[in-house]
Amino acid sequence: MLTYHATFWTEEGVVLAKVIDFSGVIAYGKTVEEARVNLSQALVDMAETALLRGEALPLPDPATTDEAADLNEPIHLVLSAGTKVSVQVSAA
């Protein structure tokens, strides 16, 4: 599990969110909860994309924070490895 840092702020009635130590992970929502859910999915999508491209995931920086944000909180990334299995049936 990697623990990154999420930051949230409100602009024009919309809650904007980003993971400040994983570049490109951004989301928004009508509420903080909706933005949090959307940000979690964006983090998973960006992490999976990076891994599929053979890129390393950025390491979280414990000192990262955004003083201008309305809310700073940890966001946890848990990825599990799987094996693609295919079954071939041959005619008898």
Phi, psi and omega per residue, in radians:
M1 nan 2.339 3.030
L2 -1.943 2.395 3.124
T3 -1.952 1.945 3.106
Y4 -1.702 -3.061 -3.113
H5 -2.119 2.113 3.124
A6 -1.747 2.529 3.093
T7 -2.304 2.490 -3.078
F8 -2.288 2.488 3.025
W9 -2.648 2.767 -3.094
T10 -1.904 2.323 3.082
E11 -2.403 2.142 3.094
E12 0.894 0.739 3.077
G13 1.386 0.116 3.129
V14 -2.053 2.404 3.088
V15 -1.570 2.057 3.102
L16 -1.728 2.567 -3.097
A17 -2.514 2.605 3.038
K18 -2.655 2.714 3.002
V19 -1.656 1.947 -2.956
I20 -1.343 -0.247 3.079
D21 -1.969 0.371 3.004
F22 -2.458 1.651 -3.046
S23 -0.946 2.348 3.069
G24 1.619 -0.130 -3.141
V25 -1.579 1.790 -3.122
I26 -2.375 2.751 3.118
A27 -2.843 3.058 3.064
Y28 -2.639 2.953 3.086
G29 -2.900 3.003 3.105
K30 -1.353 -0.449 3.124
T31 -2.288 2.919 3.075
V32 -1.064 -0.723 -3.129
E33 -1.095 -0.766 3.115
E34 -1.123 -0.734 3.097
A35 -1.116 -0.660 3.125
R36 -1.103 -0.792 3.119
V37 -1.114 -0.801 3.140
N38 -1.114 -0.663 3.122
L39 -1.177 -0.673 3.097
S40 -1.059 -0.762 3.131
Q41 -1.185 -0.682 3.106
A42 -1.101 -0.670 3.110
L43 -1.109 -0.799 3.108
V44 -1.078 -0.795 -3.132
D45 -1.061 -0.784 -3.130
M46 -1.179 -0.678 3.129
A47 -1.152 -0.794 3.121
E48 -1.086 -0.726 3.123
T49 -1.089 -0.792 3.122
A50 -1.041 -0.778 -3.121
L51 -1.163 -0.688 3.097
L52 -1.111 -0.520 3.105
R53 -1.474 -0.045 -3.127
G54 1.404 0.303 -3.130
E55 -1.634 2.592 3.080
A56 -1.332 2.577 3.046
L57 -1.340 2.502 3.081
P58 -1.149 2.482 3.103
L59 -1.430 2.382 3.119
P60 -1.126 2.528 3.081
D61 -1.873 1.939 -3.085
P62 -1.056 -0.373 -3.111
A63 -1.525 -0.083 -3.072
T64 -1.249 2.307 3.068
T65 -2.760 2.868 3.088
D66 -2.246 1.794 -3.084
E67 -1.121 -0.423 -3.115
A68 -1.441 -0.167 -3.084
A69 -1.305 2.700 3.045
D70 -1.322 -0.507 -3.085
L71 -2.640 2.308 3.007
N72 -2.102 2.347 3.111
E73 -2.717 2.775 3.098
P74 -1.278 2.636 3.019
I75 -2.330 2.254 -3.015
H76 -1.769 2.368 3.094
L77 -1.966 2.089 3.089
V78 -2.153 2.026 3.091
L79 -2.032 2.495 3.075
S80 -2.098 2.526 3.132
A81 -1.540 2.566 3.114
G82 -2.372 2.994 3.104
T83 -2.113 2.283 3.091
K84 -1.441 2.147 -3.104
V85 -2.027 2.304 3.037
S86 -2.168 2.512 -3.119
V87 -1.981 2.292 3.111
Q88 -1.979 2.207 3.134
V89 -1.874 2.205 3.105
S90 -1.783 2.531 3.129
A91 -1.227 2.393 -3.124
A92 -1.483 nan nan
